[in-house]
Amino acid sequence: MPSELLPLGDSAFLIRVGDSLDDILDTIRKLEAANLPGVVDIAPAFASVTVFLASPEFFESSAETLHAVLLGTKRVPKSSHKPRTIEVPVCYEPEFAPDLDYVAQHCGFSPNEIATRHAAAPYRVRCVGFVPGFPYLSGLPPVLATPRRASPRTAVPPGSVGIGGAQTGIYPLRSPGGWNLIGRTPLRLFDVERTPPALFQPGDRVRFVAIAREEFERWEK
């Protein structure tokens, strides 16, 4: 799909790519391979990629270079490494899943069936955002799609696994949130002392593994 380059203020560009994850990843590879002067960050979203510049002085030259990079027909080779698969332990027991009963009622399944179907599906990280380290995951079975809560919570515990519409995701930090909480993971998704700080990157494959409360407590020790 052809890309569209748009200015975003005086120190950034928005590249509209479309909602194909492969197109997003291909655009990121092209930009990284170009090693553009003045670029300080490349941030993928669900259907776009934003390029941030160090200062406005790079704006004009970057616009010309970005056009050339995006119009180039040469595809950057994919990494020889296979996409990472990250296993995420999740406890679906009631104390960690305040909205599981609601999701079950909405979808017409028992709470146990919701947990089983949610954990069995393969997922991919589409983008990371909202708060640092929050992964938006595609792959949620359509039968589990549930509208966001009418009244968002002011504070969601870190590690909470939620369903929001047709996606699932994990809250890395304590934050407000309106997704339906169906479980919690003991994994630390964002750590400033880790490189990179965020556990997930776009394109990663994710597999949830259901665990009991006792195992959750062992993970936290």
Secondary structure, DSSP 4 states (H G I P E B T S, - for coil): ---EEEE-TTSEEEEE--S-HHHHHHHHHHHHHHT-TTEEEEEE-SSEEEEEESSGGGHHHHHHHHHHHHH--PPPPPPSSPPPEEEEEEB-SGGG-TTHHHHHHHHTS-HHHHHHHHHHS-EEEEEE-SSTTPEEEE---GGG-BPPPSS-EEEE-TTEEEEEBTEEEE--SSEEE-SEEEEE--S--B-TTSSSSBS--TT-EEEEEE--HHHHHHHH-
